Amino acid sequence: MADQTALEPSHHKSNYTKKKPVIARPKYDKKTGELIDPGDSDIPGMQELWDNIAHLEHVVAINEGKVAPDETSTIVPDSYRLY
């Protein structure tokens, strides 16, 4: 079976697009803190993943000087190891 892209001229853009899956985080009301939309938090392991991502973002922000460190903050002395 021939590859369609090999048969088309290189300047021709394909009409077909591949949709990317989107995983939505839960949304909370900024004033009250109430849960507005649970998003995809029912997927097993997603809440733990989001918690870990938030923690790593916080560590990076502290080490870049964007957030003041507290007594439990992780300080990474080398920027290579940080990323």
MOPAC internal coordinates of N, CA, C and O (Angstrom, degrees):
PM7 1SCF
backbone

  N    0.0000 0     0.00 0     0.00 0    0    0    0
  C    1.4513 1     0.00 0     0.00 0    1    0    0
  C    1.5264 1   108.33 1     0.00 0    2    1    0
  O    1.2310 1   120.69 1   -47.15 1    3    2    1
  N    1.3266 1   116.29 1   132.85 1    3    2    1
  C    1.4574 1   122.02 1  -175.95 1    5    3    2
  C    1.5242 1   110.70 1   -83.07 1    6    5    3
  O    1.2310 1   121.01 1   -33.55 1    7    6    5
  N    1.3043 1   115.67 1   146.45 1    7    6    5
  C    1.4602 1   121.55 1   176.51 1    9    7    6
  C    1.5282 1   108.53 1   -79.01 1   10    9    7
  O    1.2310 1   119.97 1   -52.09 1   11   10    9
  N    1.3222 1   117.67 1   127.91 1   11   10    9
  C    1.4628 1   122.03 1  -176.45 1   13   11   10
  C    1.5214 1   111.65 1   -62.19 1   14   13   11
  O    1.2310 1   120.14 1   143.73 1   15   14   13
  N    1.3285 1   117.34 1   -36.27 1   15   14   13
  C    1.4620 1   119.66 1  -178.03 1   17   15   14
  C    1.5238 1   111.50 1   -67.07 1   18   17   15
  O    1.2310 1   119.86 1   153.87 1   19   18   17
  N    1.3338 1   117.88 1   -26.13 1   19   18   17
  C    1.4586 1   120.77 1   178.62 1   21   19   18
  C    1.5261 1   110.29 1   -73.33 1   22   21   19
  O    1.2310 1   119.76 1   154.00 1   23   22   21
  N    1.3085 1   118.07 1   -26.00 1   23   22   21
  C    1.4606 1   122.32 1  -177.62 1   25   23   22
  C    1.5272 1   112.72 1   -87.79 1   26   25   23
  O    1.2310 1   119.51 1   158.54 1   27   26   25
  N    1.3209 1   118.54 1   -21.46 1   27   26   25
  C    1.4525 1   122.53 1  -178.63 1   29   27   26
  C    1.5221 1   110.89 1   -88.49 1   30   29   27
  O    1.2310 1   120.39 1   -31.20 1   31   30   29
  N    1.3362 1   116.85 1   148.80 1   31   30   29
  C    1.4659 1   118.18 1   173.12 1   33   31   30
  C    1.5305 1   109.96 1   -62.63 1   34   33   31
  O    1.2310 1   120.39 1   -28.72 1   35   34   33
  N    1.3245 1   116.86 1   151.28 1   35   34   33
  C    1.4622 1   120.53 1  -175.06 1   37   35   34
  C    1.5252 1   112.98 1   -66.77 1   38   37   35
  O    1.2310 1   119.54 1   156.93 1   39   38   37
  N    1.3328 1   118.47 1   -23.07 1   39   38   37
  C    1.4625 1   120.97 1  -179.03 1   41   39   38
  C    1.5282 1   111.99 1   -83.81 1   42   41   39
  O    1.2310 1   119.74 1   171.91 1   43   42   41
  N    1.3164 1   118.09 1    -8.09 1   43   42   41
  C    1.4631 1   121.87 1  -178.08 1   45   43   42
  C    1.5295 1   109.69 1   -83.72 1   46   45   43
  O    1.2310 1   120.41 1   -57.30 1   47   46   45
  N    1.3018 1   116.82 1   122.70 1   47   46   45
  C    1.4563 1   121.21 1   178.97 1   49   47   46
  C    1.5265 1   109.15 1   -89.34 1   50   49   47
  O    1.2310 1   120.70 1   -44.01 1   51   50   49
  N    1.2931 1   116.26 1   135.99 1   51   50   49
  C    1.4589 1   121.42 1  -178.94 1   53   51   50
  C    1.5282 1   110.37 1   -70.21 1   54   53   51
  O    1.2310 1   120.57 1   -36.17 1   55   54   53
  N    1.3142 1   116.51 1   143.83 1   55   54   53
  C    1.4614 1   122.28 1   177.18 1   57   55   54
  C    1.5200 1   112.10 1   -82.21 1   58   57   55
  O    1.2310 1   120.44 1   168.30 1   59   58   57
  N    1.2975 1   116.77 1   -11.70 1   59   58   57
  C    1.4567 1   121.55 1  -176.25 1   61   59   58
  C    1.5234 1   109.73 1   -94.70 1   62   61   59
  O    1.2310 1   121.12 1   -45.28 1   63   62   61
  N    1.3121 1   115.45 1   134.72 1   63   62   61
  C    1.4577 1   120.31 1   177.15 1   65   63   62
  C    1.5171 1   109.38 1  -122.86 1   66   65   63
  O    1.2310 1   121.29 1   -30.61 1   67   66   65
  N    1.2937 1   115.14 1   149.39 1   67   66   65
  C    1.4498 1   120.82 1   178.09 1   69   67   66
  C    1.5225 1   107.71 1  -101.12 1   70   69   67
  O    1.2310 1   120.54 1   -62.11 1   71   70   69
  N    1.3076 1   116.57 1   117.89 1   71   70   69
  C    1.4640 1   120.45 1  -178.88 1   73   71   70
  C    1.5171 1   109.91 1   -72.11 1   74   73   71
  O    1.2310 1   121.29 1   -42.66 1   75   74   73
  N    1.3335 1   115.14 1   137.34 1   75   74   73
  C    1.4585 1   120.88 1   177.70 1   77   75   74
  C    1.5212 1   108.32 1   -92.44 1   78   77   75
  O    1.2310 1   120.22 1   -43.78 1   79   78   77
  N    1.3201 1   117.18 1   136.22 1   79   78   77
  C    1.4638 1   118.79 1   178.06 1   81   79   78
  C    1.5278 1   110.61 1   -69.28 1   82   81   79
  O    1.2310 1   120.87 1   -36.52 1   83   82   81
  N    1.3027 1   115.93 1   143.48 1   83   82   81
  C    1.4579 1   121.70 1   179.53 1   85   83   82
  C    1.5223 1   108.33 1  -119.79 1   86   85   83
  O    1.2310 1   120.88 1   -51.74 1   87   86   85
  N    1.3164 1   115.93 1   128.26 1   87   86   85
  C    1.4613 1   120.99 1   176.26 1   89   87   86
  C    1.5204 1   106.22 1  -111.45 1   90   89   87
  O    1.2310 1   121.09 1   -61.78 1   91   90   89
  N    1.3123 1   115.51 1   118.22 1   91   90   89
  C    1.4639 1   120.99 1  -173.59 1   93   91   90
  C    1.5275 1   111.14 1   -93.78 1   94   93   91
  O    1.2310 1   121.12 1   -45.06 1   95   94   93
  N    1.3254 1   115.46 1   134.94 1   95   94   93
  C    1.4588 1   121.10 1   173.63 1   97   95   94
  C    1.5157 1   109.26 1   -77.43 1   98   97   95
  O    1.2310 1   120.23 1   -22.47 1   99   98   97
  N    1.3172 1   117.16 1   157.53 1   99   98   97
  C    1.4668 1   119.43 1   175.68 1  101   99   98
  C    1.5249 1   110.49 1   -64.44 1  102  101   99
  O    1.2310 1   120.54 1   -33.12 1  103  102  101
  N    1.3251 1   116.58 1   146.88 1  103  102  101
  C    1.4627 1   121.26 1   179.16 1  105  103  102
  C    1.5222 1   108.95 1  -112.62 1  106  105  103
  O    1.2310 1   121.35 1   -44.95 1  107  106  105
  N    1.3369 1   115.03 1   135.05 1  107  106  105
  C    1.4590 1   121.85 1  -178.65 1  109  107  106
  C    1.5167 1   109.45 1  -119.47 1  110  109  107
  O    1.2310 1   120.86 1   -28.51 1  111  110  109
  N    1.3236 1   115.96 1   151.49 1  111  110  109
  C    1.4577 1   121.65 1   174.59 1  113  111  110
  C    1.5253 1   107.70 1   -71.09 1  114  113  111
  O    1.2310 1   120.25 1   -49.84 1  115  114  113
  N    1.3363 1   117.12 1   130.16 1  115  114  113
  C    1.4645 1   121.31 1  -176.30 1  117  115  114
  C    1.5175 1   112.73 1   -67.42 1  118  117  115
  O    1.2310 1   120.33 1   148.40 1  119  118  117
  N    1.3229 1   116.98 1   -31.60 1  119  118  117
  C    1.4631 1   119.82 1  -177.62 1  121  119  118
  C    1.5202 1   112.37 1   -83.60 1  122  121  119
  O    1.2310 1   120.36 1   132.06 1  123  122  121
  N    1.3138 1   116.91 1   -47.94 1  123  122  121
  C    1.4647 1   120.26 1  -173.97 1  125  123  122
  C    1.5162 1   113.70 1   -96.82 1  126  125  123
  O    1.2310 1   120.14 1   157.92 1  127  126  125
  N    1.3253 1   117.33 1   -22.08 1  127  126  125
  C    1.4510 1   120.33 1  -177.83 1  129  127  126
  C    1.5189 1   113.19 1    81.99 1  130  129  127
  O    1.2310 1   120.18 1  -172.81 1  131  130  129
  N    1.3251 1   117.26 1     7.19 1  131  130  129
  C    1.4684 1   120.71 1   179.88 1  133  131  130
  C    1.5174 1   110.31 1   -73.76 1  134  133  131
  O    1.2310 1   121.26 1   -32.13 1  135  134  133
  N    1.3201 1   115.20 1   147.87 1  135  134  133
  C    1.4557 1   121.95 1   177.14 1  137  135  134
  C    1.5225 1   108.90 1   -73.84 1  138  137  135
  O    1.2310 1   120.58 1   -59.01 1  139  138  137
  N    1.3304 1   116.51 1   120.99 1  139  138  137
  C    1.4554 1   121.75 1   179.17 1  141  139  138
  C    1.5208 1   110.23 1   -93.30 1  142  141  139
  O    1.2310 1   120.98 1   130.66 1  143  142  141
  N    1.3401 1   115.73 1   -49.34 1  143  142  141
  C    1.4603 1   121.94 1  -177.41 1  145  143  142
  C    1.5280 1   107.89 1  -136.27 1  146  145  143
  O    1.2310 1   119.64 1   -57.88 1  147  146  145
  N    1.3420 1   118.30 1   122.12 1  147  146  145
  C    1.4595 1   119.02 1  -178.64 1  149  147  146
  C    1.5221 1   113.74 1   -71.04 1  150  149  147
  O    1.2310 1   120.07 1   166.30 1  151  150  149
  N    1.3272 1   117.48 1   -13.70 1  151  150  149
  C    1.4609 1   120.14 1  -179.64 1  153  151  150
  C    1.5144 1   110.62 1    61.91 1  154  153  151
  O    1.2310 1   120.85 1    41.76 1  155  154  153
  N    1.3086 1   115.98 1  -138.24 1  155  154  153
  C    1.4638 1   121.31 1  -179.95 1  157  155  154
  C    1.5265 1   111.81 1  -105.29 1  158  157  155
  O    1.2310 1   120.72 1  -146.69 1  159  158  157
  N    1.3153 1   116.23 1    33.31 1  159  158  157
  C    1.4652 1   120.15 1  -178.60 1  161  159  158
  C    1.5161 1   112.63 1   -70.67 1  162  161  159
  O    1.2310 1   119.72 1   171.95 1  163  162  161
  N    1.3356 1   118.14 1    -8.05 1  163  162  161
  C    1.4569 1   120.53 1   177.59 1  165  163  162
  C    1.5266 1   112.18 1   -82.03 1  166  165  163
  O    1.2310 1   119.97 1   172.30 1  167  166  165
  N    1.3395 1   117.66 1    -7.70 1  167  166  165
  C    1.4625 1   120.99 1   176.37 1  169  167  166
  C    1.5286 1   107.37 1   -72.88 1  170  169  167
  O    1.2310 1   119.95 1   -51.30 1  171  170  169
  N    1.3340 1   117.71 1   128.70 1  171  170  169
  C    1.4681 1   119.75 1  -178.18 1  173  171  170
  C    1.5320 1   112.09 1   -58.26 1  174  173  171
  O    1.2310 1   120.86 1   -50.70 1  175  174  173
  N    1.3197 1   115.96 1   129.30 1  175  174  173
  C    1.4539 1   122.26 1   176.59 1  177  175  174
  C    1.5146 1   115.32 1    88.63 1  178  177  175
  O    1.2310 1   119.40 1   171.39 1  179  178  177
  N    1.3322 1   118.75 1    -8.61 1  179  178  177
  C    1.4709 1   120.45 1  -176.65 1  181  179  178
  C    1.5234 1   111.83 1   -68.74 1  182  181  179
  O    1.2310 1   119.60 1   139.14 1  183  182  181
  N    1.3208 1   118.38 1   -40.86 1  183  182  181
  C    1.4644 1   120.39 1  -178.80 1  185  183  182
  C    1.5249 1   110.57 1   -63.40 1  186  185  183
  O    1.2310 1   120.29 1   139.00 1  187  186  185
  N    1.3389 1   117.06 1   -41.00 1  187  186  185
  C    1.4624 1   120.51 1   178.00 1  189  187  186
  C    1.5238 1   110.73 1   -65.43 1  190  189  187
  O    1.2310 1   120.45 1   140.54 1  191  190  189
  N    1.3439 1   116.74 1   -39.46 1  191  190  189
  C    1.4553 1   120.39 1   178.26 1  193  191  190
  C    1.5243 1   110.86 1   -62.64 1  194  193  191
  O    1.2310 1   120.15 1   133.82 1  195  194  193
  N    1.3316 1   117.31 1   -46.18 1  195  194  193
  C    1.4669 1   121.00 1   179.21 1  197  195  194
  C    1.5228 1   111.28 1   -63.34 1  198  197  195
  O    1.2310 1   120.13 1   142.45 1  199  198  197
  N    1.3387 1   117.36 1   -37.55 1  199  198  197
  C    1.4636 1   120.50 1   177.29 1  201  199  198
  C    1.5307 1   110.61 1   -63.94 1  202  201  199
  O    1.2310 1   120.34 1   137.46 1  203  202  201
  N    1.3395 1   116.95 1   -42.54 1  203  202  201
  C    1.4623 1   120.79 1   178.66 1  205  203  202
  C    1.5225 1   111.45 1   -65.66 1  206  205  203
  O    1.2310 1   120.11 1   139.46 1  207  206  205
  N    1.3361 1   117.40 1   -40.54 1  207  206  205
  C    1.4609 1   121.17 1   178.08 1  209  207  206
  C    1.5230 1   109.99 1   -62.81 1  210  209  207
  O    1.2310 1   120.15 1   136.45 1  211  210  209
  N    1.3250 1   117.32 1   -43.55 1  211  210  209
  C    1.4660 1   121.01 1   179.12 1  213  211  210
  C    1.5240 1   110.82 1   -62.63 1  214  213  211
  O    1.2310 1   120.23 1   139.19 1  215  214  213
  N    1.3257 1   117.17 1   -40.81 1  215  214  213
  C    1.4658 1   121.21 1   178.74 1  217  215  214
  C    1.5282 1   110.39 1   -63.16 1  218  217  215
  O    1.2310 1   120.00 1   133.97 1  219  218  217
  N    1.3397 1   117.60 1   -46.03 1  219  218  217
  C    1.4618 1   120.80 1  -179.54 1  221  219  218
  C    1.5291 1   111.55 1   -66.10 1  222  221  219
  O    1.2310 1   120.24 1   142.53 1  223  222  221
  N    1.3327 1   117.15 1   -37.47 1  223  222  221
  C    1.4702 1   119.75 1   175.68 1  225  223  222
  C    1.5231 1   110.53 1   -62.43 1  226  225  223
  O    1.2310 1   120.46 1   141.84 1  227  226  225
  N    1.3294 1   116.73 1   -38.16 1  227  226  225
  C    1.4631 1   121.34 1   178.58 1  229  227  226
  C    1.5347 1   110.65 1   -66.62 1  230  229  227
  O    1.2310 1   120.21 1   137.56 1  231  230  229
  N    1.3267 1   117.21 1   -42.44 1  231  230  229
  C    1.4650 1   121.42 1   178.56 1  233  231  230
  C    1.5251 1   110.26 1   -62.04 1  234  233  231
  O    1.2310 1   120.21 1   136.30 1  235  234  233
  N    1.3401 1   117.20 1   -43.70 1  235  234  233
  C    1.4577 1   120.82 1   178.94 1  237  235  234
  C    1.5286 1   110.38 1   -64.10 1  238  237  235
  O    1.2310 1   119.98 1   137.32 1  239  238  237
  N    1.3291 1   117.65 1   -42.68 1  239  238  237
  C    1.4664 1   121.12 1   179.93 1  241  239  238
  C    1.5260 1   111.32 1   -62.75 1  242  241  239
  O    1.2310 1   120.08 1   140.69 1  243  242  241
  N    1.3152 1   117.46 1   -39.31 1  243  242  241
  C    1.4708 1   121.08 1   177.87 1  245  243  242
  C    1.5188 1   110.21 1   -64.61 1  246  245  243
  O    1.2310 1   120.33 1   134.34 1  247  246  245
  N    1.3298 1   116.97 1   -45.66 1  247  246  245
  C    1.4560 1   120.92 1  -176.62 1  249  247  246
  C    1.5233 1   112.85 1   -72.93 1  250  249  247
  O    1.2310 1   119.96 1   159.62 1  251  250  249
  N    1.3241 1   117.68 1   -20.38 1  251  250  249
  C    1.4587 1   120.52 1   174.72 1  253  251  250
  C    1.5244 1   111.52 1   -89.18 1  254  253  251
  O    1.2310 1   119.90 1   175.18 1  255  254  253
  N    1.3246 1   117.79 1    -4.82 1  255  254  253
  C    1.4550 1   121.77 1   177.98 1  257  255  254
  C    1.5202 1   113.58 1    84.82 1  258  257  255
  O    1.2310 1   119.66 1  -167.08 1  259  258  257
  N    1.3100 1   118.26 1    12.92 1  259  258  257
  C    1.4661 1   121.45 1  -179.68 1  261  259  258
  C    1.5185 1   111.82 1   -82.93 1  262  261  259
  O    1.2310 1   120.25 1   157.28 1  263  262  261
  N    1.3333 1   117.13 1   -22.72 1  263  262  261
  C    1.4677 1   123.07 1  -179.39 1  265  263  262
  C    1.5242 1   107.28 1  -130.70 1  266  265  263
  O    1.2310 1   120.84 1   -40.17 1  267  266  265
  N    1.3167 1   116.00 1   139.83 1  267  266  265
  C    1.4651 1   119.88 1   178.26 1  269  267  266
  C    1.5284 1   110.18 1   -72.50 1  270  269  267
  O    1.2310 1   119.79 1   -45.87 1  271  270  269
  N    1.3257 1   118.01 1   134.13 1  271  270  269
  C    1.4634 1   120.30 1  -179.43 1  273  271  270
  C    1.5256 1   111.41 1   -75.32 1  274  273  271
  O    1.2310 1   121.15 1   -27.51 1  275  274  273
  N    1.3267 1   115.41 1   152.49 1  275  274  273
  C    1.4571 1   120.53 1   173.00 1  277  275  274
  C    1.5321 1   107.74 1  -114.55 1  278  277  275
  O    1.2310 1   120.17 1     7.27 1  279  278  277
  N    1.3295 1   117.27 1  -172.73 1  279  278  277
  C    1.4653 1   120.06 1  -174.21 1  281  279  278
  C    1.5299 1   113.71 1   -69.83 1  282  281  279
  O    1.2310 1   119.44 1   161.55 1  283  282  281
  N    1.3314 1   118.67 1   -18.45 1  283  282  281
  C    1.4645 1   120.80 1  -179.53 1  285  283  282
  C    1.5281 1   112.45 1  -102.94 1  286  285  283
  O    1.2310 1   119.74 1  -174.16 1  287  286  285
  N    1.3296 1   118.09 1     5.84 1  287  286  285
  C    1.4636 1   121.43 1  -176.54 1  289  287  286
  C    1.5173 1   111.29 1   -72.41 1  290  289  287
  O    1.2310 1   121.85 1   -33.57 1  291  290  289
  N    1.3318 1   114.07 1   146.43 1  291  290  289
  C    1.4515 1   121.07 1   176.59 1  293  291  290
  C    1.5201 1   108.63 1   -92.92 1  294  293  291
  O    1.2310 1   120.55 1   -58.66 1  295  294  293
  N    1.3298 1   116.55 1   121.34 1  295  294  293
  C    1.4533 1   121.84 1   178.44 1  297  295  294
  C    1.5197 1   107.84 1  -105.55 1  298  297  295
  O    1.2310 1   120.76 1   -56.40 1  299  298  297
  N    1.3291 1   116.15 1   123.60 1  299  298  297
  C    1.4576 1   121.92 1   178.85 1  301  299  298
  C    1.5238 1   106.72 1  -104.95 1  302  301  299
  O    1.2310 1   119.82 1   -64.61 1  303  302  301
  N    1.3478 1   117.95 1   115.39 1  303  302  301
  C    1.4547 1   120.44 1  -173.88 1  305  303  302
  C    1.5281 1   114.51 1   -70.87 1  306  305  303
  O    1.2310 1   119.64 1   157.11 1  307  306  305
  N    1.3346 1   118.30 1   -22.89 1  307  306  305
  C    1.4446 1   122.33 1  -174.59 1  309  307  306
  C    1.5264 1   109.56 1  -113.75 1  310  309  307
  O    1.2310 1   119.89 1   -54.78 1  311  310  309
  N    1.3351 1   117.82 1   125.22 1  311  310  309
  C    1.4737 1   120.77 1  -178.22 1  313  311  310
  C    1.5197 1   111.35 1   -65.87 1  314  313  311
  O    1.2310 1   119.49 1   153.02 1  315  314  313
  N    1.3334 1   118.58 1   -26.98 1  315  314  313
  C    1.4641 1   121.74 1   177.18 1  317  315  314
  C    1.5255 1   110.11 1   -64.21 1  318  317  315
  O    1.2310 1   120.20 1   135.57 1  319  318  317
  N    1.3082 1   117.22 1   -44.43 1  319  318  317
  C    1.4749 1   121.46 1   178.89 1  321  319  318
  C    1.5177 1   111.87 1   -70.69 1  322  321  319
  O    1.2310 1   120.51 1   151.01 1  323  322  321
  N    1.3184 1   116.63 1   -28.99 1  323  322  321
  C    1.4645 1   120.28 1  -179.83 1  325  323  322
  C    1.5180 1   110.36 1   -62.00 1  326  325  323
  O    1.2310 1   120.23 1   137.24 1  327  326  325
  N    1.3214 1   117.17 1   -42.76 1  327  326  325
  C    1.4621 1   121.09 1  -178.34 1  329  327  326
  C    1.4934 1   111.45 1   -94.81 1  330  329  327
  O    1.2310 1   120.10 1   180.00 1  331  330  329

